[in-house]
Amino acid sequence: MYGCQQTLINPTLELKAILEYVCTEANKLSNCGLYYARQMYFKAGKIVSKFDLHKQLNRNPHFGALQSQAAQQTLTTIAESFKSFIGLLKAYRQGTIAQRPTLPHYRKPGYTLFTSPTQALKLKDAHLRFPLVNQVKTWFGLDAFHLRMPSNLDYRIIKEFRILPRNN
């Protein structure tokens, strides 16, 4: 059984800058993954797997700006989008759905969902510790950022945390 709980956070200015940075880098990495996946579809007629995306983009500067598991999760969503596109295309050809599906589109500049599996996080004193990569450590002077753990959840059963930038 899966569940989801939204928790509104009110970050300090310093934390807000870090959150904006990781969400912006996730957005840029998402567009890089989309570009590669779309080119493979147009030129080779191939739908890329998440492993292809991870392998091809692991040297990308936007991949390097995020913690590796979070970057991989961002690219995995791209592969899932293309897999869904193929399923919808088959349904369209069979006449199950009426509207022809379109390829996943590029994201506009801004923020996107930042997902981090709990494997990369630590819980200490009711705060979650999200590690940052070395490049970001030097820029912000921090090795991690911290968010308060919701008191009504058990950390041991949570699979991932998502930071969804909405309404500032």
C-alpha positions in Angstrom: 0.0 0.0 0.0 1.3 3.4 -0.9 0.3 6.8 0.4 1.3 10.4 0.0 1.3 13.3 2.4 1.9 16.9 1.5 3.7 19.0 4.0 4.0 22.7 3.5 7.4 24.1 4.4 8.4 27.7 5.2 12.1 27.8 4.3 14.5 30.5 5.5 16.1 32.6 2.7 19.2 30.4 2.7 17.2 27.2 2.5 15.0 28.6 -0.2 18.0 29.4 -2.3 19.2 25.8 -2.0 15.8 24.4 -2.8 15.4 26.7 -5.8 18.9 25.6 -7.0 18.2 21.8 -6.8 14.7 22.2 -8.4 16.2 24.3 -11.2 19.0 21.8 -11.8 16.4 18.9 -11.8 14.4 20.9 -14.4 17.5 21.4 -16.6 18.5 17.7 -16.3 14.9 16.8 -17.2 15.2 18.8 -20.4 18.6 17.3 -21.3 17.1 13.8 -20.8 14.1 14.7 -22.9 16.3 16.0 -25.7 18.3 12.8 -25.7 15.2 10.6 -25.6 13.5 12.6 -28.4 16.5 12.4 -30.6 16.8 8.7 -30.2 13.1 8.4 -31.0 13.3 10.6 -34.1 16.6 9.3 -35.5 16.7 5.7 -34.5 13.1 5.0 -33.7 14.2 3.7 -30.3 12.6 4.4 -26.9 15.4 4.8 -24.4 15.4 3.0 -21.1 16.2 4.6 -17.8 19.6 2.8 -17.9 20.4 4.4 -21.2 19.6 7.8 -19.9 21.6 7.2 -16.7 24.6 6.0 -18.8 24.5 8.8 -21.4 23.9 11.7 -19.0 26.0 10.8 -16.0 28.7 13.3 -17.1 26.2 16.1 -17.7 26.9 19.1 -15.5 23.2 19.2 -14.3 23.5 15.5 -13.3 26.6 16.3 -11.4 24.9 19.2 -9.6 22.4 16.8 -8.0 23.0 13.9 -5.7 23.3 10.8 -8.0 20.2 9.0 -6.8 18.1 12.1 -7.1 19.5 12.7 -10.6 18.8 9.2 -11.6 15.2 9.5 -10.3 14.7 12.6 -12.4 15.9 10.7 -15.5 13.8 7.7 -14.7 10.7 9.8 -14.9 11.7 10.7 -18.4 12.0 7.1 -19.4 8.6 6.3 -17.8 7.0 9.2 -19.8 8.3 7.7 -23.1 7.1 4.3 -22.1 3.6 5.7 -21.4 3.7 7.5 -24.8 4.3 4.2 -26.5 1.5 2.5 -24.6 -0.9 5.4 -25.6 0.3 5.2 -29.2 -0.5 1.5 -29.3 -3.9 2.2 -27.8 -4.5 4.9 -30.4 -3.6 2.6 -33.3 -6.0 0.0 -31.9 -8.8 2.5 -31.7 -9.0 2.3 -27.9 -8.5 6.1 -27.5 -9.6 8.8 -29.9 -6.9 11.5 -29.5 -3.4 10.9 -30.9 -0.8 11.2 -28.1 2.2 13.5 -28.4 5.7 13.0 -27.4 6.6 14.4 -24.0 7.4 18.1 -24.3 10.3 20.1 -22.9 9.8 21.9 -19.6 9.7 25.6 -19.4 12.6 27.3 -17.5 11.9 27.2 -13.8 11.5 24.5 -11.2 10.5 20.9 -11.3 10.0 18.1 -8.8 13.1 17.0 -6.9 12.9 13.4 -5.7 15.3 11.8 -3.2 15.1 8.2 -2.0 15.4 7.7 1.7 18.5 5.6 1.1 20.4 8.8 0.6 18.9 10.6 3.6 19.5 10.5 7.3 17.2 11.3 10.1 18.7 13.1 13.1 16.9 15.0 15.9 13.5 15.0 13.9 15.2 16.6 10.9 15.9 15.0 7.5 19.4 15.6 6.2 19.6 15.9 2.4 23.3 15.7 1.3 24.7 18.0 -1.4 27.4 17.2 -3.9 30.9 18.7 -3.6 30.4 21.3 -6.2 27.3 22.7 -4.4 29.1 22.4 -1.1 31.7 24.9 -2.2 29.1 27.3 -3.6 26.8 27.4 -0.6 29.3 26.5 2.1 27.0 23.6 3.2 27.4 19.9 3.0 23.6 19.3 3.3 20.3 21.0 3.9 17.8 20.0 6.6 14.0 19.8 6.6 11.8 18.9 9.5 10.4 15.3 9.5 6.6 15.2 9.7 5.8 14.0 13.2 2.9 11.7 12.1 5.1 9.5 9.8 7.4 6.7 10.5 10.7 7.3 8.7 11.5 3.5 8.4 8.5 2.9 6.0 9.0 5.9 3.8 10.5 5.2 0.3 11.2 8.7 -1.0 10.8 12.4 -0.3 9.7 14.8 -3.0 10.2 18.5 -3.0 7.5 20.0 -5.2 8.0 23.8 -5.8 4.6 25.4 -5.8 3.4 28.9 -4.9 6.9 30.0 -4.0 
